[in-house]
Every structure is written in C-alpha cells, then in structure tokens.
Amino acid sequence: MEACMDFMNWLDLDMSVKLLMHLKDPSDLARVSSVSRSLQDFVIANGLFKQLCLRMFPQLSKVAHVMELNNCGVKEPVEVGSSHSMEWESSARDHRVYATLARVCTSFPLRDCISEAISASSTDNYPAETIDNTLLPAGIVSRRAYWSSKGKSNPAVPETLTYKLVSEFCVITEIHIRPFKAYFQRGSPIYSAKSVRFRMGHPKSPNDLGSHLLCDSLPSADDTFTWTYTSPEFPMAQESCLQKFRLPEPVLCIGGILQIELLGRVQTQEMDGLFYICISHVHVEGRCLSPAFVVENIQPSGTFVLKKDMRYKFHTQQSSPDNEAQEISDDQLQRRFRYLRNYLRNLNVIEIEEYEGEEEDVVEIEEYESGEEEYESGEEEDVEIEEYESGEEEDEA
C-alpha cells in the first residue's frame, strides 16, 4: 500500500492558514484537527479556534487572558522550563478554551435569558405600571399587567427598559416584545413605539448595579453602564402581538446587561392628549454560557478574564423537562416570586376599581370581550398568546 502523506506538507504556511480560516463551522475545524497529530499541532500553534471565535464574536477581542478551573481551583500557567514550552502550553490552553467556547456557543439550547428588571427611563404609575410587569409569563399576563412610560407632548422622546441577564456571559439571538393594547380605553389603542434598538454591555462599577436593582429609574444609564454592542434600528408594528426582532448575527453579551431603546411614539391618550409607550411582555432568546464559562475582572476599558470550568460536563442535547425542574436556581425562584407578587398586585388593582365604579368596569370588560374575536383571528399572533386568550374565560370564571 502506498504511504499516506499529510496534504498540509504540500502547502506553505500562509496558504494553509488561509485555507483553514475559511472554515466557519466549529465542528469542521475540530474534524480537521483530529485527522493527525501534525494537523492538531498546526491548529494549536496558529490559534485557529481563537481566530474562529473572534470572527464569530468580535467582543472576544477584549479577553486579557484565559484560564482553566479544575477540581483544585485555578490552574495557573507553569513558570518552569523553557520559554518555548511555556508558550506552547499557553497556546494549548487557548486552544482548549476557545474550541469548547465555539462549540457551546452554537450548540447549547436556546432559553429565556432575562433574570430581572433593573429600571425604566420613566414610569407613569409606579408600582402598578412597573417594568417588572413585562416579565410576567406570557400565559398569565393580566389585561392590566404592563409597563407604561410617562406621557410626553413630543412624540420623538425615547424610552429605555434595562434588564439584567441570567449570566454575565450569554449569546443573544433575538428579542421579543409585545406592545400593550388598552382594552379599557375607547377604541382599544395600542401604545407601541415607532422603532426599537438594543444595547448590551456591563456595569461601569459592580457596586452601582446592586443599589439600582428594582428601582423605578436610573439617574443615567450611560453613566451607569458601558455599552459594547448596539444593534441596528428595527421598525415596530402598532399591533398587540409578540413581535420578534432577530439580530443580524448572534451577539456575545459580556457583563449581562441588556437595554431596549424604544424610539418614537405613535399613540396619544384621549384623556390628556400626551404620547405614551406601553409594553406588556419582553422575552430575550439566547444561550447562557455559565457555569461552563465565567468572566471576571471586567475593567472600564472592557477587558476581562475568561475562565473555563473543567469540572463542567458539556452536554449539547436539549434539556428534558425533568432536568430543567432539577436545575431551578435561587435566582429563578426569586424571579417567580416577583412574577406572582406583581400578578396578585394587579388583580388587587382591578378589584379596587370594580368596587369604586362598577358600571364603568362592566363597560370595559364588554369592550375587551367584543375585541377579543378580532384579536384572536390575527395571523401574526404568537402561539402562547392564542393559548392565553383561549383560556381566559376559564381563568375569569
């Protein structure tokens, strides 16, 4: 049999690197590195997995250095031996970390990545119309559970909603927003924005974030956060449905902060003639990369340390309902408690209004029910919303 020869030996170094850098799928590059020891060494020496990750997520250019965590804690670089061996160990460590990162960024299951609300730029009636209402599960959203801005005479005045994500290291793919339809007002107006834009980043100081959680508003989001990504502007329809805004490319959010910019107002309130924006639900779709990866020491300049936990077992298959039930964290329990608290609070608001003006509330309910058939027949309505509408009669009974 004729002896096999590594095809890379027929190419010069630059041509080989250019050839392999055309591979966009992490699994393809992994297959190449598994063909032979020489190919694996070539991939490691030229940092091809790191280059692939940088092309996928430019935010990784801010990585100061990478580290590996094992059962004994941090595995520090070895400082003995020749400089060549230390350099090779550093390249091999980068290879292991970035190869795993490229894999999990494309294979971890998608999930809701919002942990909690931080603040809104304004709130008309706090706490009844708090930003927390936008995180109520879509299946139990009350007709009066929503966030409302303050009224403005100038329709160009923007609003912002700022949220903390489930991790400081997430890949975000799309954001879902449902504008609020005021069934209790004449004509059932929809208080959407003209367009929407998204920003991601990290707190300028970790101490600042803790003091602002669950507050009505921040003094200035630009004074509190550093934004490392700003999306294009997306048009928003004046429709009461779950509108999905898919980012041009998945974005690596380093620091765990996401802000929704609501640009332009389209609806006035009949009572005062002012423009408002009202949102009933927000959902952020993405992949949480923790606890597999941890980011630490985020500097004002944006540089940070990336750590890979060697104890974490990487499973790329979809999680089963049983596994998800076992993985409920304290943060998720607190979040569900806030959902229930705000839901009950909104129920109390409705009961008080019925006591004070029973006839007016009957009219509002009739207006809501008369518009329900039209609402459910909309072709663009989200499945979750349709399920909620179909079960509403049972809930009210």
C-alpha positions, 0 to 999 in steps of 0.5 A: 500500500502506498504511504499516506502523506499529510496534504498540509506538507504540500502547502506553505504556511500562509496558504494553509492558514488561509485555507483553514480560516475559511472554515466557519463551522466549529465542528469542521475545524475540530474534524480537521484537527483530529485527522493527525497529530501534525494537523492538531499541532498546526491548529494549536500553534496558529490559534485557529479556534481563537481566530474562529471565535473572534470572527464569530464574536468580535467582543472576544477581542477584549479577553486579557487572558484565559484560564482553566478551573479544575477540581483544585481551583485555578490552574495557573500557567507553569513558570518552569522550563523553557520559554518555548514550552511555556508558550506552547502550553499557553497556546494549548490552553487557548486552544482548549478554551476557545474550541469548547467556547465555539462549540457551546456557543452554537450548540447549547439550547436556546432559553429565556435569558432575562433574570430581572428588571433593573429600571425604566427611563420613566414610569407613569404609575409606579408600582402598578405600571412597573417594568417588572410587569413585562416579565410576567409569563406570557400565559398569565399576563393580566389585561392590566399587567404592563409597563407604561412610560410617562406621557410626553407632548413630543412624540420623538422622546425615547424610552429605555427598559434595562434588564439584567441577564441570567449570566454575565456571559450569554449569546443573544439571538433575538428579542421579543416584545409585545406592545400593550393594547388598552382594552379599557380605553375607547377604541382599544389603542395600542401604545407601541413605539415607532422603532426599537434598538438594543444595547448590551454591555456591563456595569461601569462599577459592580457596586452601582448595579446592586443599589439600582436593582428594582428601582423605578429609574436610573439617574443615567444609564450611560453613566451607569453602564458601558455599552459594547454592542448596539444593534441596528434600528428595527421598525415596530408594528402598532399591533398587540402581538409578540413581535420578534426582532432577530439580530443580524448575527448572534451577539456575545453579551459580556457583563449581562446587561441588556437595554431596549431603546424604544424610539418614537411614539405613535399613540396619544391618550384621549384623556390628556392628549400626551404620547405614551409607550406601553409594553406588556411582555419582553422575552430575550432568546439566547444561550447562557454560557455559565457555569461552563464559562465565567468572566471576571475582572471586567475593567472600564476599558472592557477587558476581562478574564475568561475562565473555563470550568473543567469540572463542567460536563458539556452536554449539547442535547436539549434539556428534558423537562425533568432536568430543567425542574432539577436545575431551578436556581435561587435566582429563578425562584426569586424571579417567580416570586416577583412574577406572582407578587406583581400578578396578585398586585394587579388583580388587587388593582382591578378589584379596587376599581370594580368596587369604586365604579362598577358600571364603568368596569362592566363597560370595559370588560364588554369592550375587551370581550367584543375585541377579543374575536378580532384579536384572536383571528390575527395571523401574526399572533404568537402561539402562547398568546392564542393559548392565553386568550383561549383560556381566559374565560376559564381563568375569569370564571 
